[in-house]
């Protein structure tokens, strides 16, 4: 429990929050490594990824006895950390074991969870920053392509690209490493589904689905084989010939082994 004088100081601070000072703003950046997120410093708004670490910094301040980092996420608002000079840092339970507060420059490092998406600001007893927007995005898992790996020439087929984790902002398709463009023969449905109309032998190859959002990019490939109609019929014809020959041999053997009845003695 806080000593009475310090408790009263905190109450006074909360009742009379510092005013927003001109030029006092938060600068934030994502620390490496972090998928393909932008690592450049940002002011006012930063997009980062779940599981990555962000660093929130402020310009140098006048000597402050009590400082707070505050948050607004969804319908909730509260304190990330509070620090009174020469006292241990007090960290809210939701941010325990994943934040690091620097008592010298008052910067804050935070390992992100999806629920951290929201607004943040710094306050002292004399001044406060404006609210800084932190947008937290879930990185994309490797997509999967669902479809038939073999199709007869002249038939239609489709490949569906699914992302199991995260939300993709954009999809595109490649064939044998080259960007695939739409046509009457190649059609896209919401870019997640690739339709091939009247497939030909030239459509055989490796198809890749590429997905991207603000913090990550991923892809997977799928081998499609288009069968020539002749290649489909020939095995059937050969199988019928073999079955016919075997049936003929079987009948001949039965006839040969049958005893002769009514013959002359």
C-alpha positions in Angstrom: 0.0 0.0 0.0 1.3 3.5 -0.9 2.3 5.8 2.0 -0.3 8.4 2.8 1.7 11.4 1.4 2.4 9.7 -1.8 -1.3 8.5 -2.0 -2.5 12.0 -1.6 -0.1 13.2 -4.3 -1.4 10.7 -6.7 -5.0 11.7 -6.0 -4.1 15.3 -6.6 -2.4 14.4 -9.8 -5.4 12.5 -11.1 -7.8 15.3 -10.1 -5.7 17.9 -11.9 -4.1 16.2 -14.9 -1.4 18.0 -16.8 -2.4 20.0 -19.8 -1.3 19.0 -23.2 1.8 20.9 -24.1 2.5 22.3 -27.6 5.2 20.2 -29.3 5.0 17.5 -26.7 4.2 14.3 -28.6 4.9 10.6 -28.6 7.3 9.0 -31.1 7.0 5.2 -31.5 8.7 2.6 -33.5 8.7 -1.2 -33.8 11.9 -2.9 -32.8 13.5 -5.5 -35.0 12.8 -8.3 -35.8 9.1 -8.0 -36.6 7.9 -9.9 -39.7 7.8 -7.3 -42.5 6.4 -4.4 -40.3 7.7 -0.9 -41.0 10.5 -0.2 -38.5 10.7 3.6 -39.1 9.7 5.9 -36.2 6.2 7.3 -36.4 4.3 10.1 -34.8 0.5 10.1 -34.1 0.0 6.6 -35.4 1.9 3.3 -35.6 1.0 -0.1 -37.2 2.7 -3.0 -35.6 2.3 -6.8 -35.1 1.1 -9.2 -32.4 4.2 -10.5 -30.6 6.5 -7.7 -31.6 8.0 -5.0 -29.3 7.2 -1.3 -29.7 9.2 1.6 -28.1 7.2 4.7 -27.0 9.3 7.8 -26.4 8.7 11.4 -25.5 10.9 14.6 -25.6 12.9 15.6 -22.6 10.7 16.9 -19.7 11.1 19.1 -16.7 11.8 17.3 -13.5 8.6 15.3 -12.6 7.8 13.6 -9.4 5.0 11.4 -10.7 4.5 10.2 -14.3 1.9 8.0 -15.9 1.5 6.0 -19.2 -2.2 5.8 -20.0 -4.3 3.8 -22.5 -7.7 3.7 -24.1 -8.7 0.4 -25.8 -12.2 -0.3 -26.9 -14.5 0.6 -24.0 -11.7 0.5 -21.4 -9.2 3.1 -20.2 -6.7 3.1 -17.5 -3.0 3.2 -16.6 -0.3 1.1 -18.1 2.4 2.1 -15.6 2.7 4.8 -12.9 6.0 5.9 -11.4 6.8 8.2 -8.5 10.3 9.4 -8.1 12.5 7.0 -6.0 9.7 4.5 -5.8 9.2 1.1 -7.6 7.2 1.3 -10.9 3.6 0.2 -10.5 2.4 -1.8 -13.6 -1.2 -2.7 -14.3 -1.9 -6.4 -14.2 -2.8 -6.6 -17.9 0.7 -5.3 -18.8 2.8 -7.2 -16.3 5.8 -9.2 -17.6 5.7 -7.6 -21.0 6.6 -3.9 -20.4 9.8 -2.2 -19.6 9.9 1.4 -18.3 13.0 3.6 -18.4 13.1 5.8 -15.3 15.6 8.1 -16.9 13.9 9.2 -20.1 10.4 7.8 -19.2 10.3 5.7 -22.4 8.1 2.5 -22.5 8.8 -0.8 -24.3 5.8 -3.1 -24.7 5.4 -6.6 -26.2 2.1 -6.4 -28.1 -1.0 -8.5 -27.8 -4.1 -8.1 -30.1 -6.0 -6.4 -27.3 -3.4 -3.6 -27.1 -4.9 -1.9 -30.2 -5.9 1.6 -29.0 -4.8 5.0 -27.8 -1.8 5.8 -25.5 -0.5 9.0 -23.9 2.1 10.1 -21.3 1.3 12.4 -18.4 3.2 14.2 -15.6 1.9 16.5 -13.0 2.8 19.5 -15.2 2.1 18.4 -18.8 0.7 15.7 -21.0 1.1 14.4 -24.6 -1.7 14.0 -27.1 -3.2 10.6 -27.6 -1.1 8.3 -29.9 -2.8 5.6 -31.9 -1.3 2.1 -31.9 -2.8 -0.3 -34.4 -2.0 -3.9 -33.7 -2.3 -6.4 -36.5 -2.0 -10.2 -36.4 0.7 -11.5 -38.8 -0.5 -13.9 -41.5 0.1 -17.7 -41.3 1.2 -19.5 -44.4 -1.9 -19.8 -46.7 -3.2 -23.2 -48.0 -4.5 -23.9 -51.5 -7.4 -26.3 -51.8 -8.3 -27.9 -55.2 -7.8 -30.9 -57.4 -4.2 -31.4 -58.4 -5.2 -33.1 -61.6 -7.7 -32.1 -64.3 -8.6 -33.4 -67.7 -7.8 -31.2 -70.7 -10.9 -29.2 -71.6 -12.3 -29.3 -68.1 -12.8 -26.5 -65.6 -11.0 -26.3 -62.2 -10.6 -23.9 -59.4 -8.0 -23.3 -56.6 -9.1 -21.7 -53.4 -6.5 -19.8 -51.2 -7.3 -19.9 -47.4 -5.5 -18.0 -44.6 -6.0 -19.7 -41.2 -4.4 -17.0 -39.0 -4.6 -13.2 -39.5 -6.6 -11.2 -42.0 -5.1 -10.6 -45.4 -5.6 -7.2 -47.1 -4.5 -8.3 -50.5 -4.2 -11.6 -52.5 -2.5 -12.3 -55.8 -1.6 -15.3 -57.8 1.5 -16.4 -59.6 2.3 -19.3 -62.0 5.8 -20.6 -62.2 7.0 -17.4 -60.5 5.3 -15.0 -62.8 2.3 -12.7 -61.9 -0.9 -14.2 -63.2 -3.4 -11.8 -64.9 -7.1 -12.3 -65.4 -8.7 -13.2 -68.8 -11.6 -15.2 -70.2 -9.5 -18.3 -69.6 -8.1 -17.3 -66.1 -10.7 -15.8 -63.7 -10.5 -14.6 -60.1 -13.3 -14.6 -57.5 -12.5 -12.0 -54.8 -8.9 -12.8 -55.6 -9.1 -15.7 -53.1 -10.3 -18.2 -55.8 -8.6 -18.9 -59.1 -10.8 -20.4 -61.8 -9.3 -22.0 -65.0 -11.9 -22.4 -67.8 -11.3 -25.1 -70.4 -7.9 -26.1 -69.1 -5.2 -27.0 -71.6 -1.8 -28.7 -71.3 -0.2 -25.2 -71.1 -2.0 -24.7 -67.8 0.1 -27.3 -66.0 2.6 -25.9 -63.5 3.2 -24.4 -60.1 0.5 -21.9 -58.9 1.3 -19.7 -55.9 -1.1 -17.7 -53.7 0.5 -14.6 -52.1 -1.1 -12.9 -49.2 -0.2 -9.6 -47.5 -1.3 -7.3 -44.7 0.3 -4.3 -43.1 2.9 -6.3 -41.1 3.5 -9.5 -43.0 3.5 -11.4 -46.3 3.3 -15.1 -46.9 2.7 -17.5 -49.8 2.4 -21.2 -50.7 2.5 -23.1 -54.0 0.4 -25.9 -55.6 1.3 -28.2 -58.5 -1.5 -28.6 -61.1 -1.3 -31.3 -63.8 -3.5 -31.1 -66.8 -4.0 -34.5 -68.4 -4.2 -35.0 -72.2 -7.5 -36.6 -73.3 -5.5 -39.3 -75.2 -3.5 -40.0 -72.1 -6.7 -40.6 -70.2 -8.3 -42.9 -72.8 -5.3 -45.0 -73.7 -4.9 -46.7 -70.3 -8.7 -47.5 -70.4 -8.4 -49.1 -73.8 -5.3 -51.1 -72.8 -7.1 -52.3 -69.7 -10.1 -53.5 -71.7 -7.8 -55.4 -74.1 -5.9 -57.1 -71.3 -9.2 -58.1 -69.6 -10.5 -59.4 -73.0 -7.3 -61.5 -73.5 -7.4 -62.9 -70.0 -11.1 -63.9 -70.5 -10.3 -65.6 -73.8 -7.4 -67.6 -72.3 -9.6 -68.6 -69.4 -12.3 -69.9 -71.7 -9.8 -71.7 -73.9 -8.2 -73.5 -70.9 -11.7 -74.6 -69.6 -12.5 -76.0 -73.0 -9.3 -77.9 -73.4 -9.6 -79.6 -70.0 -13.2 -80.7 -70.6 -13.5 -84.5 -71.3 -14.9 -85.6 -74.7 -18.3 -87.2 -74.3 -20.0 -89.6 -76.9 -16.8 -90.3 -78.7 -16.2 -93.6 -80.6 -14.3 -96.4 -78.9 
